[in-house]
Each structure stands twice: as C-alpha cells, then as structure tokens.
C-alpha cells in the first residue's frame, strides 16, 4: 500500500491588503455591530475591558460564525486597519502555544505569555465548505492594554459584510460553489519582516 502523503502545514498570513491597510473580520450581535457601523469605530456596548480577536481569513470566520448564523455573531464586519497598527500588534505578540521555533522551552513561553499584550493563535484554515486545511490561519487577540490603540488609532473604516456572507452562503447551499467562490475576498500572502515572522512563528 502506498504511503499516505500528509500535507505540510504552513504558517502564513493571508489577507486582503493594500499598501496602507489590511482587512480583518469580526462577528458580533447587531447590538454591537450597528453602533460601530454608524460611528465608523467601535463604541459602547463594545467593551474595551476584555480581549478582542481579529482574523484576516474570511473563510475561517465563516466556519467559526456558521456563516453569521450563530447567536451573537449575526453581523460580520470587515475592519480596515493600518498596516502600521497591525504590525505594531504583531511586534508585541506571543503565540498561544509553546512553539519551539520561537521559545527555548515551555518555561520561557509561559513567562512571555503571562505578560503579553497581544496573543497569536494559529488554527487550521478552512475551505469554502468549512473543511479544515493543512495551512494555518492566524487569529490575533488584543488585550485591554492595546484595544484603545486599535479602536482610536488603527481603524480606518468598518463595513458590513453580512449581505455578502448571506449571498455566498445561499449560492453554496444551492450547489453553486464555483460561483460562490468568485465573491470571496481576494486574500493573498501578507509580507512580514524576518523579525516579525520569527516572533509569531510564521513561515518566512
């Protein structure tokens, strides 16, 4: 019997980005999403006192939110933030697992994570149908120490992607996967300096 080939995991940031910005996604209830859309930034009842997670992978968030059908995740927001802010967050980040490419041992990792203002988590990327892929997708957790910077300085704009989410999901349910795929955001690898790549455990 031929040996089964296991796909190699890759740790790369894939995102919709341009020269000045990167788009990340968050799913919220209408109670939080609607004031944010009206203000162009996050305002109460959004809380600055708890960690908030931002994700550049559209399909990862679709798997997590059930295509915006899970309670409390009915509205999908596309948040454009400055690349300067994004990279500032990554420069303070510590992975949520003891990656031996980043840390000498578990003790060093635990000490770093305990004081980290930003967390990085690598999860399996998702296909259009929600299957887990070998490639890893990044989530970035912003603690209350940096949420103020995110809300007040980094955000360039917030747009409601819920209608697009529903359109893609409806096409997928109707058996039109190829057409659904044409509406996905055009994500591509995000360039990182060697220093940032090492810090977050990303492939160079």
N, C-alpha and C positions, 0 to 999 in steps of 0.2 A: 504494500500500500504506500503510495507516495506521501512524503512528509507534508503535513499541513503548514501552509505558509501563514504566519501571523503578521498582519500589517504592523509596520513600525510606527510607534507613537511619535507625533511631532508636537512641539510646544511653540506655537507661533500665534501672534495676534493677527487676526483677520478682521478687517473693519472697513466701513465706509468712511473715507477720509480724503481730505484735500491738503493743500499747502498749509493752511492755518488751523484746521479743525479736525476732530474725529467725532463720529456719532456713536453714542451709546444708548442702550434701551433700558427702560424700566416699566414695570406693570403695576398699576395702582387702581384703587377703587375710584369711582367718579368723585367722591368726596375730596380726595387729594388732587386728582388729575385736573379737574375743571378749574379750580383756583390757580393752579400752576400755569395752565394754558392761557388764562386770562391775564396773568401778571408777567408771563414770559420768564418766570423763575419759580422756584419752589417757595411757597408761603404756607402759613398755618392753614389746615391742621398737619401739614408735613412737619415731622419732628427733626430738629437738629440734635436731639439728645440721644439718638441711637444710630447704630451703624447702618449705612445705606449701601446697597450693592449695585454697581453699574456694569453692564455687559455689552460689548461691541458686537456680539453674534446675535443676529436677528433670529435664526432658527433655534439657537439654544433657548432663547427666551420664549419662543413659541412652544417648545416642549415643556418648559417649566410652567408656563401660564395656561397650558391647554388651549392655545390659540385664543387667549383672552376670555376664556370661559370659566376659569376658577374664581371662586369668591375672593373679592379683594384685589383681583388682577384683571378687571374687566376693561381697563383702558391701557393701551400700550403707547408710551411716549417715546419719541425719538429726541434725545437731548444732544444738541451740538455743543461740544466744549472745546476750548482752545487746546491745541497740541501742547502749548506751554504748561497748562494746568494738568493735562493728562500725564505728561512726563514728570511733572513735579510730584504727582501722586505715586507714580511708579518708583521714583527715586527714594521714597520713604517706605516702600512696600516690603513685607516679609511673607513668603509663601506659607500657606496653612498646613503644609506637611514638611517633614524633615528631609528635604531634597539634598542628597549627598553631593550634588553638583554645586550647591550653594553653601552648605554648612559642613563643618568638620565632623560634628556628631550631634546627637539629639539634645544634649545639654546646651550647646551653643544655639541651636534652633529655638528651644524653649525660652531661653533668656531673651532672644531677639523678638520673638512673637509676643512675649508678655508686655513689651513696651512699644509695640508697633502701632503707628497711627493709621497705617494702611495695610490691609491684608490682600493677598493674591491667592486665588484658588483656580486650579486647572481641572476642568471637567471634560468628559467626552463631548466632542462636537456632535451635533445632530444632523440627520438628513432631513429632507423635506417631509418625510413621513414619520419623523421622530426617532428613527433608529440611532443607537449610539455608534459613533465612528471612532476610528483609531486616533485621529487628530484630536488634540486637546484645545479647549476653548477657555479663554480667560474670563474670570469674574474679578472685579476689584471692589473691595469693601472699604468704604471711607468711614473712619470713626468720627466721633463728635469733635475731635481735635482738628479735623480738616474739612468737615462738612460746610463750615462757614465760607471757606475759600471756594469750595465747589459751587455753592449757591450764589455767592456775591461777586465772584471774580471770574470763574472759569466758564460759566454757562453763556453761550452766545445766542441760544434760541431753543425753544421747545415746540415740537409739533406733534399733533395727534396722529398716530399711525393705526388707530383702531379700524377705520374703514378699509385700509389696505389689508390688514390682518384678516378681516372678515371676507374680503374678496378672494384672497389667496386660499383661505381655508374652504370656501364654498367651491372653488374650482377643483381643489383636491378631493373633496367629497363627491364631486360629480365625475370623477375619473379623468380629469383634465390636468394631470400632473405637469406635463410639458408646458402647457400654457401658464399654469400657476408659477412655474419656475421663472418665467420671464418677468414677473413682477417683484421678484426678490431684490433687496438692496444689493448693489454691486460691491460686495466686500472683497478686499484684496489685502495681501500682507502689509502690515504696518512696520516701517523701518525703525529699528532700535539701535542705539549705540551699543558697542560691546559691553560697556559698564552696566547699562540698564538691563540688557539681556542676561548677564550673569546674576544680577541682583534678584530677578524674578524667576530664574530658572527657565528662561526661554531659549529656544534654539537660535543660534547666531545666524 
